[in-house]
Amino acid sequence: MKKMILKDKQKNIILCCLSIFIACIMLFPIYWIVVSSFKTNTEIFASPPTFIPKEFTLSSYTAQFEGKSSILVTFGNSCKVAFISMILSCALAIPAGYGLARFKMRGKKSFIMIFLVTQMLPVALILTPMFMVYKNLHLLDTLWAPILSDATISVPFVVLILRTYFLALPRELEDSARIDGCNTFTAFTKIMLPISYPGLIMTAAFSFLYAWGDLAYSLTFITSPEKRTMTASIYNFMGKYGIQWNSIMAYGVLLVLPVVLVFIFLQKYIIGGLTNGAVKG
């Protein structure tokens, strides 16, 4: 018995050490980005490389707040695009996911298959049709172009995730609500939505993060530097006289920081939404 316990302890220690080693390998690029943001351009390309800055500088961070396309402007644009796109996606996808989960309709399987196919389409394939549509609607060089594009792409994903989540919820709750006098709409809004908040938060977070990290739409549909989002404005540091690598690293740190905060504060809901929605398909 003692030998078995010792073997289990040794196995756990080996697995923990292996996990730490793998985590260090996976997190090293993030560490290198953060460290390089405090270096000068000369030190970034020094040989052998320095793992701790010899010349600690904040100039790459202070430079982000200068000019018309400062990080405060691009951060505001990214927040507008991400939040409005998230609201549009959830407003359209939540009722659609609930309807596909609860109601019988003709062609439902084909409808779901279409949603699956849209997730496989590459962004480059739909850029030109969207560009022509936005040109006719006079939406080019406005924030509405990336907002509508991000919402259009994230809606099918949110519908598919929420459909499986609603399928996992007991139908008896709706039946009890109807017995108490609720119709389908009130049962949905007063009973099903409150108990579905982990799935709703999870899908809202993914919609927000998708719009936050979008590059193709913002770069294609917006030409004015002061209207671009953070992801598209990173090209401001790539000029004809060279690339400001330390500024790019600092910009990358500030760009990733909101994503990290979202996962830190919402990880319980994201994990809960994914696991609860995996019960039925």
ABEGO torsion letter per residue (X at the ends): XAAAAAAAAAAAAAAAAAAAAAAAAAAAAAAAAAAAAABBAAAAABOBBBABBABBBAAAAAAAABEAABAAAAAAAAAAAAAAAAAAAAAAAAAAAAAAAABBBBGAAAAAAAAAAAAABBAAAAAAAAAAAAAAAGABGBAAAAAAAAAAAAAAAAAAAAAAAAAABBAAAAAAAAAAGBBAAAAAAAAAAAAAAAAAAAAAAAAAAAAAABAAAAAAABABAAABBAAAAAAAABBAAEBBAAAAAAAAAAAAAAAAAAAAAAAAAAAAAAAAAAABX
